[in-house]
Amino acid sequence: MTAIEIQDRPPAITRLTHWIVLSWGWRRALVALAAGALSALALAPFDAWPALFFTFPILVWLVDGAAAGRLGGLPSAAIAGWWFGFGYFLAGLYWVGHAFLVDAKTFGWLLPFAVIALPAGMACYTGLGLALARMLWTRGPSRIIALAIALTAAEWLRGHLFSGFPWNLYGYTLTGPLVLAQGAALIGIWGLTFVAVAVFASPAVFTDDRADTRRRWLPLALSVAVLVALAGYGAMRLSRTPTAFVDNVRLRIMQPNLPQDEKFNYGAKQRVMSQYLEMSDRSTGPQSAGVRDATHLIWPESAFPFLLTREPDALGQIAALLPEGTVLITGAVRAPAAVPGQKVERAYNSIYVIDHDGSILSVYDKIHLVPFGEYLPFQDFLEKLGLMQLTKLPGGFIPGERRRAMNVPRAPRMLPFICYEIVFPGEAVPSGERPGWLINLTNDGWFGASSGPYQHLQQARVRSIEHGLPLVRAANTGVSAVIDPLGRVVRSLPLGTEGVMDVSLPRRIDAPLYARTGDAGIALIVGAALILVIRRRVRRG
């Protein structure tokens, strides 16, 4: 090979780009699938977010290659997006399959369908996003912004349509490092989604054939500058706002680590109750007085395999446990008010605040129920076919009416969330509400020792940052944690362990920008970016 031939030969990265752009059929699908699956490494517990600098440019090149397809490349872009999304959600949501093994005799046969069907459905939004991106596509760096606009819109739809499932939004890839996660206080998770796509896709421009050297480097340089600016803002915010605590509030959080099959076994009633009572009064140190150390005792979601208000002896045992001045905050299944002559089958998934004498002071009923877990879409029809939701409650759970802050003796007002309700950013804090803290009672025991509980914790932490509110989290199998308003984990209990944790309640801070403006800011940014991209596309004809 001559020197001239070596000099004229394109570098390896350019050859790879051309191969991806020109790939078709099963090769194109495999590239998209692999890129999507590798992108899941950016999520908790791995937090390998730099991997997206290698996987997101592939999305750009796949859309570039769609131009040769029919109908302006829209079907080809949508199919590539579906395969990318399928890989991303398959790798990121595999843990859903654990829930079908809790009662393998009843639900085990559904495991392969659930593990494949959920990612396949979520991938439709990614396919829609890439089709929209193809409609906005131009040559040069502006196509990176087109991709960010389209995928942010698709993710927003995923979080809202058909009850919504905003789990593992692309913006969470920027929340592993706490300094970068502080950006949520400015623009929320939807804003971080827009930034993440634009930043991580920027290296794609480096291989553009028609770009001069300066233009090739500019998008990547700007992306690095954005990350540096976010990190600088986060570091400054963290250094200027130390964790402060509410006076005279002492929390005791109990993580029982009960096997999931015992949570719904009425025969285990007294065994479960005895474990809760023993752990709650357990000494945690030489100077510990057990439950008397706490002003607020906290138990996780669906704590009992029975209806608490239908078991006077259980309420009596709770009253005997609690000293005067201590209240219990616990999850429990709650039956609706009895109607004479009507058999009660359905129930609420609830949070109780119980005083030291066993009286119930306040109740919250879960609003956002889990499809196929707590209810079945088309419930009556599917039950006639013999199907049931994982909780096996005929008719499914009853949804609550609205989220509201709860009064708690000797503590600021708290805003309750049960299980995955905490992952819905737009529903986190109702308009006009400014509680003192957030509480998330959950039972991640459905998902075993997998990535699921860590992803749940990460998303809950972002709600704290967005709203400047501390979060108290009690989980049956973990991860239980107390998080301050900037997302710092004050204390936690590891996944899959039994334990008790005594900790003070962090104090809230002034509402950050996102808490005051909501999604209006990012809507303006995305709208302005859309206008610029459309103008550039029109100019280029």
Sequence and secondary structure as in RCSB ss.txt:
>XXXX:A:sequence
MTAIEIQDRPPAITRLTHWIVLSWGWRRALVALAAGALSALALAPFDAWPALFFTFPILVWLVDGAAAGRLGGLP
SAAIAGWWFGFGYFLAGLYWVGHAFLVDAKTFGWLLPFAVIALPAGMACYTGLGLALARMLWTRGPSRIIALAIA
LTAAEWLRGHLFSGFPWNLYGYTLTGPLVLAQGAALIGIWGLTFVAVAVFASPAVFTDDRADTRRRWLPLALSVA
VLVALAGYGAMRLSRTPTAFVDNVRLRIMQPNLPQDEKFNYGAKQRVMSQYLEMSDRSTGPQSAGVRDATHLIWP
ESAFPFLLTREPDALGQIAALLPEGTVLITGAVRAPAAVPGQKVERAYNSIYVIDHDGSILSVYDKIHLVPFGEY
LPFQDFLEKLGLMQLTKLPGGFIPGERRRAMNVPRAPRMLPFICYEIVFPGEAVPSGERPGWLINLTNDGWFGAS
SGPYQHLQQARVRSIEHGLPLVRAANTGVSAVIDPLGRVVRSLPLGTEGVMDVSLPRRIDAPLYARTGDAGIALI
VGAALILVIRRRVRRG
>XXXX:A:secstr
  HHHHHHS  HHHHHHHHHHH  THHHHHHHHHHHHHHGGGSTTT  GGGHHHHHHHHHHHHHHGGGSSGGGHH
HHHHHHHHHHHHHHHHHSGGGGGGGGTTHHHHGGGHHHHHHHHHHHHHHHHHHHHHHHHHH  SSTHHHHHHHHH
HHHHHHHHTTGGG   TT GGGGG SSHHHHTTHHHHHHHHHHHHHHHHHHGGGGGG TT  HHHHHHHHHHHHH
HHHHHHHHHHHHHHH    EEEEEEEEEEE    GGGGG GGGHHHHHHHHHHHHT   STT  GGGG SEEE  
TT  SS GGG HHHHHHHHHHS TT EEEEEEEE     TT      EEEEEEE TTS EEEEEE SS  BTTTB
 TTHHHHHHTT   TT  TT     S    B  TTS  EEEEEGGGGG GGGSS TT   SEEEEEE GGGG SS
SHHHHHHHHHHHHHHHHT  EEEEESSS EEEE TTS EEEEE TT  EEEEEEEE      HHHHHTTHHHHHH
HHHHHHHHHHHHHHT 
